[in-house]
Amino acid sequence: MERLIGRVKRVTGPVVHIDGVSDAMMMELAHVGKERIIGEVVKLAGDSAVVQVYESSVGIAPGDEVYGEGMPLSVELAPGLIGSIYDGIQRPLQALEAASGAFMARGISAPAISYEKRWSFTPKVTQGNKVNVGDVLGVVPESSAVEHRIMLPAHVGNGATVEMVQVAGEYLVDEVIFKVKSAQGKEYELTMVQRWSIRTPRPVKERLPLDIPLITGQRVIDTLFPLAKGGAVALPGPFGAGKTMTQHAVAKWCDADIIVYIGCGERGNEMTDVLNEFPHLIDPRTGKSLMERTILIANTSNMPVSAREASVYTGVTIAEYYRDMGYHVAIMADSTSRWAEAMRELSGRMEEMPAEEGFPAYLPTRIAAFYERAGLMCNLNHSHGSVTIIGAVSPPGGDFSEPVTQHTKRFVRAFWALDRSLAYARHFPSISWIDSYSEYLPDLQGWWQREVSEEFTKNRNTMVELLLKEDKLQQVVKLVGADALPESQQFVLEVCTMFKNAFLQQSAFDKVDQFSTMQKQAKMLGLIVRYWQLGSQAIRNGAHLVHIRQLDAVRALVRMKLTVPNEQLEEFDAMELALEQAISQTEGRDA
């Protein structure tokens, strides 16, 4: 219930100091001044408090009243989230544009979901059923790709009895569709809407091992540096290295059920591209718009800095809500560096003691709290769902030793380091095979053996060893040239060059190459490793590299990513047979 909690004492940017506080709570949702600017109580000390506001504080004057809502900053969770575009505190940008034009008026607000649209509801319980927290009470078709599941909210508790259920039909989200009586005898009227504090993780029954990969269709990721469903990965890189485009590719092609894209602090033109392009992207799984399983949260660098700090929590809370329904959700956070910079500015405004490079001392704690909300979970209703976090990091000048990148590395188990030189050479995805790593490899090995190939892990390790060997040989090449190396070492350079161009480099504009199934990746990888084995043996037997390099069967390997579709894997067997025959002939000719 709203009540007066104090009056403005002074204003410092997005930070408002109030005094005369007698009844306020930490992290309480507040409204400041005549325009009712939304804020949050972030500090309490005696009869004083500090409120960070989520809009410009211009015009707020000493003596203005500050009201508290008696609840923390929360998100509305109901049918209608899918396909929506929100700002950092879940205000629907399309509705605000309709109300005030392209430039939002201060203090303007709108419901996060439509209270006028009717949804087709089908109950899944009957009168007299016993239900527990998280149990699915009914379903609503939210989009062609997502079935929204109405779950028993946590405040009711376990062991509740269903007293009333509406019949199947169309209802508004705020209409009462259930009446339940808790185990303590308290009666509740339930609608399709739930509210949840953005800074409080939603409860789960159990955290499960991360042993299922998130298939992205990007070969450098799936084969060399895989990410598990429920995992967390950092995607650092300098300006122009391809962070946003890599996230776009993963968002489109990964096998997550739902995508939550958080543009926290990115440039306005980049977020505009996302808003313009995503509705036109075709979901390869359904053939319909990608927005039918996507939620966008736009909080660009020219929008209020404090709302940027809240945007990542808004996104991860929405993701957890769909995870509780049993969905696999992927979060794209672009970029967490801007989020950290927002915390730095707010910390400075509140006159807190700075730590390294001016960031607050609690920066590692905040980063950890965000990434720890990822996971593969057994939900309270015994379904399994996951939240996977892919966080872009924008270190100034591409310096990976700066605090945000270093602290992020402590809390994620995969690191996709983008290389500026690869991006400038138009080698995309520009993920460095030297600086990147994934700690999910041992956990996913069993899945690879069951679902892909028993030789997949062995072949992958072979190529990683060759890439490391090639990196060392390149130091020698810079000094004496490649021709000074023996042919066996020149062949290492040859195979690695082929692997980079024919496997790691991928075109998002080619219909055959833009996505590779794990089966195709395994076949391509196996064929390149087979080329390494056959060629090495031939050179030891007296064949010359120049003759091997000129073989038509070898040239076919370079083009295989473009010529062999995912559905025609038998062609790889024919290519391998042709390769074996051709290389064997070079041994005889050179002898």
ZAPANU-776592 format. One line per 5 residues: number of its first residue (from 1); their letters; for each residue x, y, z of C-alpha. Coordinates in pm, whole numbers, always signed. Example, Ala and Ser with C-alpha at 12.3 -4.5 7.8 and 13.67 -1.06 7.14 Angstrom:
BEGIN
1 = as = +1230 -450 +780; +1367 -106 +714
This chain:
BEGIN
1 = merli = +0 +0 +0; +138 +341 -98; +237 +575 +185; +451 +883 +245; +800 +773 +353
6 = grvkr = +990 +1105 +350; +1080 +1426 +170; +1359 +1514 -68; +1667 +1663 +99; +1901 +1694 -201
11 = vtgpv = +1946 +1550 -548; +2269 +1418 -702; +2200 +1301 -1055; +1998 +978 -1039; +2046 +961 -661
16 = vhidg = +1789 +1132 -437; +1863 +1182 -65; +1555 +1199 +157; +1507 +1269 +526; +1228 +1240 +779
21 = vsdam = +1211 +868 +704; +1015 +667 +959; +866 +381 +759; +1073 +260 +464; +1226 -71 +358
26 = mmela = +1546 -155 +173; +1491 -206 -202; +1135 -73 -170; +971 +63 -484; +927 +440 -448
31 = hvgke = +778 +736 -637; +949 +1075 -615; +811 +1425 -669; +506 +1555 -847; +577 +1357 -1163
36 = riige = +598 +1035 -959; +941 +936 -1088; +998 +563 -1027; +1285 +474 -792; +1416 +225 -543
41 = vvkla = +1532 +268 -182; +1896 +156 -185; +2027 +284 +148; +1882 +345 +495; +2059 +526 +782
46 = gdsav = +1854 +644 +1079; +1589 +885 +954; +1764 +931 +619; +1748 +723 +303; +1879 +718 -52
51 = vqvye = +1656 +649 -353; +1798 +577 -698; +1551 +697 -960; +1503 +539 -1301; +1446 +861 -1495
56 = ssvgi = +1600 +1206 -1515; +1588 +1379 -1177; +1572 +1728 -1330; +1296 +1927 -1160; +1292 +1730 -836
61 = apgde = +1333 +1986 -557; +1401 +1974 -182; +1078 +1917 +6; +914 +1707 -264; +726 +1411 -127
66 = vygeg = +849 +1053 -167; +600 +769 -154; +673 +399 -94; +478 +111 -248; +549 -133 +35
71 = mplsv = +693 -384 -211; +1024 -427 -398; +1074 -347 -765; +896 -636 -934; +800 -760 -1278
76 = elapg = +456 -862 -1396; +453 -1220 -1520; +159 -1323 -1736; +65 -1415 -2094; +174 -1141 -2330
81 = ligsi = +544 -1125 -2243; +653 -1308 -2558; +718 -1067 -2845; +720 -762 -2616; +982 -486 -2606
86 = ydgiq = +1050 -338 -2261; +1286 -90 -2105; +1500 -178 -1805; +1214 -168 -1555; +959 -351 -1773
91 = rplqa = +777 -54 -1917; +644 -151 -2263; +816 +79 -2511; +559 +31 -2786; +276 +137 -2553
96 = leaas = +477 +436 -2428; +550 +545 -2786; +179 +531 -2865; +105 +744 -2559; +378 +1008 -2583
101 = gafma = +552 +978 -2920; +914 +897 -2995; +1039 +1086 -2687; +896 +951 -2364; +758 +1199 -2114
106 = rgisa = +896 +1179 -1761; +689 +985 -1515; +494 +810 -1789; +407 +450 -1726; +198 +171 -1871
111 = paisy = +110 -185 -1770; +378 -435 -1870; +114 -664 -2018; -219 -593 -2183; -517 -596 -1948
116 = ekrws = -758 -563 -2239; -660 -864 -2450; -845 -1191 -2395; -653 -1517 -2386; -776 -1867 -2459
121 = ftpkv = -750 -2051 -2127; -768 -2428 -2068; -769 -2559 -1708; -545 -2851 -1608; -691 -2909 -1261
126 = tqgnk = -1041 -2967 -1130; -1224 -2867 -816; -1098 -3055 -511; -747 -3123 -646; -454 -3080 -410
131 = vnvgd = -181 -2858 -560; +167 -2746 -463; +375 -2442 -546; +471 -2444 -915; +204 -2691 -1023
136 = vlgvv = +49 -2609 -1361; -313 -2505 -1306; -394 -2414 -1666; -241 -2330 -2002; -270 -2045 -2252
141 = pessa = -131 -2051 -2610; +87 -1739 -2591; +234 -1776 -2941; +271 -2044 -3205; +594 -2154 -3033
146 = vehri = +516 -2103 -2663; +246 -2250 -2442; +213 -2032 -2133; +159 -2237 -1818; -28 -2078 -1528
151 = mlpah = +144 -2201 -1210; +46 -2190 -843; +235 -1890 -697; +479 -1933 -411; +287 -1727 -153
156 = vgnga = +1 -1982 -147; +224 -2265 -22; +210 -2640 -71; -94 -2857 -1; -354 -2608 -125
161 = tvemv = -699 -2723 -236; -864 -2601 -556; -1201 -2451 -460; -1307 -2315 -800; -1189 -2337 -1161
166 = qvage = -1325 -2141 -1454; -1430 -2343 -1758; -1220 -2329 -2074; -1272 -2002 -2256; -1131 -1657 -2318
171 = ylvde = -1042 -1439 -2019; -860 -1119 -1933; -533 -1165 -1745; -676 -1001 -1430; -996 -1206 -1417
176 = vifkv = -1020 -1458 -1133; -984 -1805 -1287; -902 -2003 -972; -994 -1997 -606; -775 -2204 -378
181 = ksaqg = -755 -2263 -5; -410 -2298 +148; -313 -2572 +392; -357 -2312 +668; -715 -2241 +559
186 = keyel = -653 -1904 +393; -843 -1846 +69; -683 -1695 -242; -828 -1568 -569; -582 -1627 -851
191 = tmvqr = -555 -1460 -1193; -308 -1518 -1475; -78 -1248 -1335; +206 -1305 -1092; +455 -1051 -956
196 = wsirt = +809 -1128 -853; +1094 -917 -712; +1364 -885 -976; +1650 -919 -725; +1522 -1242 -571
201 = prpvk = +1592 -1569 -759; +1285 -1786 -809; +1294 -2106 -602; +1375 -2449 -749; +1369 -2805 -622
206 = erlpl = +1719 -2907 -729; +2013 -2787 -938; +2107 -3054 -1194; +2443 -3139 -1357; +2512 -2950 -1679
211 = dipli = +2551 -3241 -1921; +2341 -3128 -2222; +2496 -2887 -2476; +2326 -2576 -2607; +2353 -2641 -2981
216 = tgqrv = +2416 -2312 -3161; +2500 -2438 -3511; +2821 -2231 -3497; +3106 -2479 -3544; +3373 -2293 -3351
221 = idtlf = +3140 -2288 -3050; +2981 -2634 -3062; +3302 -2820 -3143; +3583 -2627 -2976; +3422 -2426 -2694
226 = plakg = +3078 -2571 -2621; +2825 -2425 -2381; +2596 -2641 -2169; +2228 -2568 -2122; +2214 -2387 -1792
231 = gaval = +2571 -2266 -1828; +2722 -1919 -1838; +2972 -1778 -2084; +3155 -1449 -2124; +3188 -1302 -2473
236 = pgpfg = +3456 -1031 -2448; +3598 -834 -2735; +3695 -484 -2849; +3469 -254 -3048; +3389 -398 -3391
241 = agktm = +3499 -753 -3311; +3151 -899 -3356; +3002 -943 -3007; +2653 -833 -3108; +2652 -1031 -3432
246 = tqhav = +2769 -1346 -3252; +2484 -1307 -3005; +2240 -1253 -3292; +2354 -1576 -3457; +2328 -1771 -3133
251 = akwcd = +1984 -1622 -3060; +1853 -1726 -3401; +2002 -2074 -3429; +2044 -2212 -3077; +1806 -2483 -2959
256 = adiiv = +1674 -2283 -2663; +1294 -2260 -2644; +1287 -1889 -2553; +1529 -1601 -2606; +1557 -1301 -2370
261 = yigcg = +1773 -1031 -2531; +1889 -760 -2290; +2043 -453 -2450; +2184 -297 -2134; +2376 +17 -2221
266 = ergne = +2459 -57 -2583; +2454 +222 -2840; +2113 +329 -2958; +2180 +244 -3323; +2283 -114 -3234
271 = mtdvl = +1967 -168 -3032; +1765 -12 -3314; +1907 -274 -3549; +1794 -546 -3309; +1444 -399 -3284
276 = nefph = +1417 -368 -3661; +1573 -701 -3757; +1440 -948 -3500; +1074 -925 -3611; +1186 -1008 -3968
281 = lidpr = +1414 -1297 -3877; +1259 -1635 -3948; +1276 -1894 -3673; +1429 -2198 -3844; +1234 -2430 -3614
286 = tgksl = +886 -2294 -3685; +922 -2095 -4008; +759 -1796 -3837; +896 -1475 -3686; +1170 -1516 -3428
291 = merti = +979 -1270 -3206; +725 -1548 -3134; +976 -1688 -2885; +1172 -1372 -2800; +1149 -1098 -2537
296 = liant = +1353 -779 -2587; +1468 -548 -2309; +1610 -226 -2451; +1803 +7 -2223; +2052 +191 -2440
301 = snmpv = +2341 +418 -2340; +2129 +734 -2372; +1854 +598 -2146; +1859 +640 -1764; +2174 +484 -1621
306 = sarea = +2004 +348 -1309; +1744 +161 -1514; +2035 -2 -1696; +2151 -144 -1364; +1807 -301 -1312
311 = svytg = +1765 -430 -1668; +1971 -748 -1627; +1767 -846 -1320; +1444 -781 -1508; +1560 -1008 -1791
316 = vtiae = +1684 -1294 -1574; +1364 -1292 -1364; +1149 -1326 -1677; +1380 -1607 -1791; +1341 -1789 -1459
321 = yyrdm = +963 -1763 -1490; +965 -1950 -1821; +1225 -2192 -1687; +976 -2283 -1413; +733 -2384 -1687
326 = gyhva = +988 -2636 -1814; +1143 -2432 -2095; +1509 -2387 -2185; +1578 -2013 -2193; +1885 -1835 -2333
331 = imads = +1971 -1483 -2216; +2180 -1250 -2432; +2315 -964 -2217; +2478 -694 -2431; +2683 -568 -2264
336 = tsrwa = +2761 -637 -1899; +3042 -379 -1910; +2784 -102 -1953; +2588 -254 -1666; +2901 -242 -1447
341 = eamre = +2962 +117 -1553; +2611 +204 -1438; +2693 +58 -1097; +3015 +262 -1092; +2828 +585 -1159
346 = lsgrm = +2561 +514 -899; +2823 +416 -643; +3007 +743 -703; +2686 +944 -667; +2623 +775 -333
351 = eempa = +2976 +869 -220; +3087 +511 -164; +3454 +418 -140; +3570 +312 -490; +3777 +4 -566
356 = eegfp = +3982 -79 -876; +3934 +168 -1163; +3654 +340 -973; +3420 +40 -972; +3241 -32 -642
361 = aylpt = +3397 -286 -407; +3086 -504 -443; +3125 -542 -823; +3239 -909 -801; +2943 -990 -575
366 = riaaf = +2694 -837 -820; +2849 -1015 -1119; +2845 -1346 -931; +2482 -1299 -824; +2382 -1245 -1189
371 = yerag = +2566 -1542 -1342; +2469 -1775 -1057; +2106 -1743 -1162; +2194 -1957 -1463; +2148 -2332 -1426
376 = lmcnl = +1972 -2650 -1533; +1703 -2701 -1271; +1450 -2951 -1150; +1161 -2713 -1088; +914 -2725 -802
381 = nhshg = +664 -2895 -1034; +929 -3161 -1119; +973 -3034 -1475; +1324 -2961 -1602; +1419 -2621 -1740
386 = svtii = +1729 -2410 -1778; +1854 -2053 -1794; +2169 -2007 -2003; +2348 -1671 -1983; +2564 -1537 -2265
391 = gavsp = +2711 -1211 -2140; +2899 -982 -2377; +3182 -784 -2219; +3322 -466 -2377; +3668 -408 -2226
396 = pggdf = +3809 -66 -2321; +4056 -113 -2603; +4010 -490 -2590; +4210 -509 -2264; +4104 -836 -2101
401 = sepvt = +4292 -747 -1782; +4039 -479 -1681; +3818 -551 -1374; +3485 -645 -1538; +3644 -907 -1765
406 = qhtkr = +3862 -1050 -1489; +3580 -1074 -1236; +3347 -1225 -1498; +3602 -1498 -1573; +3583 -1604 -1209
411 = fvraf = +3212 -1684 -1231; +3168 -1836 -1577; +3294 -2167 -1708; +3331 -2072 -2074; +3515 -1783 -2237
416 = waldr = +3465 -1689 -2603; +3740 -1432 -2658; +3689 -1229 -2975; +3998 -1142 -3178; +4015 -803 -3350
421 = slaya = +4254 -931 -3617; +4012 -1210 -3712; +3724 -964 -3738; +3925 -725 -3956; +4018 -1023 -4178
426 = rhfps = +3643 -1097 -4212; +3684 -1429 -4032; +3355 -1474 -3847; +3270 -1584 -3586; +3589 -1409 -3471
431 = iswid = +3632 -1631 -3164; +4001 -1687 -3093; +4098 -2055 -3079; +4401 -1966 -2865; +4250 -1740 -2596
436 = sysey = +3909 -1907 -2560; +3820 -2206 -2344; +3528 -2410 -2212; +3521 -2601 -1885; +3205 -2785 -1993
441 = lpdlq = +3400 -3029 -2212; +3423 -3316 -1957; +3054 -3277 -1865; +2939 -3300 -2228; +3164 -3584 -2336
446 = gwwqr = +2902 -3849 -2257; +2637 -3668 -2464; +2873 -3642 -2761; +2945 -4015 -2749; +2576 -4105 -2728
451 = evsee = +2430 -3856 -2972; +2708 -3765 -3216; +3008 -3996 -3250; +3241 -4194 -3031; +3535 -4041 -3221
456 = ftknr = +3415 -3681 -3182; +3607 -3598 -2862; +3924 -3765 -2989; +3911 -3577 -3320; +3844 -3248 -3144
461 = ntmve = +4143 -3293 -2914; +4360 -3378 -3216; +4270 -3050 -3386; +4323 -2846 -3069; +4672 -2993 -3034
466 = lllke = +4747 -2908 -3398; +4626 -2549 -3351; +4854 -2505 -3050; +5145 -2658 -3243; +5071 -2429 -3537
471 = dklqq = +5072 -2123 -3309; +5426 -2209 -3200; +5540 -2279 -3557; +5410 -1938 -3666; +5673 -1777 -3442
476 = vvklv = +5941 -1962 -3638; +5777 -1876 -3971; +5797 -1506 -3886; +6174 -1541 -3849; +6281 -1778 -4127
481 = gadal = +5974 -1826 -4348; +5757 -2132 -4405; +5986 -2276 -4675; +6261 -2332 -4418; +6044 -2578 -4226
486 = pesqq = +6049 -2951 -4305; +5748 -3073 -4502; +5604 -3252 -4198; +5581 -2916 -4016; +5462 -2735 -4327
491 = fvlev = +5180 -2988 -4340; +5078 -2887 -3987; +5040 -2530 -4114; +4851 -2659 -4419; +4600 -2863 -4217
496 = ctmfk = +4541 -2583 -3963; +4484 -2330 -4240; +4227 -2564 -4392; +4062 -2615 -4053; +4034 -2239 -3996
501 = naflq = +3894 -2164 -4342; +3685 -2475 -4406; +3557 -2534 -4053; +3594 -2243 -3809; +3501 -1967 -4054
506 = qsafd = +3127 -1958 -4117; +2903 -1741 -4332; +2576 -1615 -4188; +2456 -1528 -4540; +2499 -1870 -4700
511 = kvdqf = +2196 -2096 -4663; +2407 -2411 -4640; +2681 -2272 -4416; +2486 -2052 -4173; +2393 -2349 -3952
516 = stmqk = +2562 -2686 -3904; +2409 -2975 -3714; +2632 -3162 -3472; +2630 -3458 -3712; +2762 -3242 -3996
521 = qakml = +3022 -3088 -3766; +3139 -3435 -3661; +3167 -3548 -4025; +3359 -3234 -4128; +3591 -3260 -3830
526 = glivr = +3652 -3630 -3890; +3732 -3568 -4257; +3991 -3300 -4176; +4152 -3522 -3912; +4156 -3806 -4163
531 = ywqlg = +4333 -3573 -4411; +4593 -3502 -4141; +4648 -3871 -4073; +4670 -3975 -4440; +4886 -3680 -4542
536 = sqair = +5128 -3727 -4253; +5169 -4092 -4338; +5219 -4013 -4708; +5490 -3754 -4632; +5670 -4004 -4410
541 = ngahl = +5657 -4249 -4702; +5819 -3998 -4937; +5525 -3801 -5086; +5567 -3426 -5141; +5334 -3169 -4990
546 = vhirq = +5303 -2979 -5319; +5147 -3286 -5483; +4909 -3348 -5192; +4799 -2985 -5193; +4705 -2997 -5563
551 = ldavr = +4470 -3295 -5534; +4107 -3236 -5636; +3997 -3439 -5334; +4181 -3194 -5106; +4028 -2891 -5278
556 = alvrm = +3686 -3047 -5221; +3752 -3039 -4845; +3789 -2661 -4852; +3448 -2622 -5020; +3260 -2888 -4821
561 = kltvp = +3097 -2643 -4580; +2924 -2477 -4876; +2853 -2780 -5092; +2722 -3041 -4847; +2386 -2963 -4679
566 = neqle = +2300 -3091 -4332; +2066 -3350 -4486; +2322 -3511 -4721; +2587 -3641 -4482; +2650 -3952 -4696
571 = efdam = +2850 -3728 -4929; +3122 -3704 -4664; +3179 -4081 -4687; +3234 -4052 -5061; +3472 -3761 -5008
576 = elale = +3674 -3962 -4757; +3704 -4256 -4995; +3819 -4025 -5276; +4071 -3863 -5041; +4221 -4196 -4939
581 = qaisq = +4260 -4307 -5301; +4410 -3977 -5415; +4669 -3952 -5137; +4773 -4315 -5181; +4850 -4237 -5547
586 = tegrd = +5084 -3952 -5448; +5297 -4198 -5249; +5345 -4420 -5554; +5412 -4129 -5791; +5667 -3959 -5565
591 = a = +5843 -4286 -5491
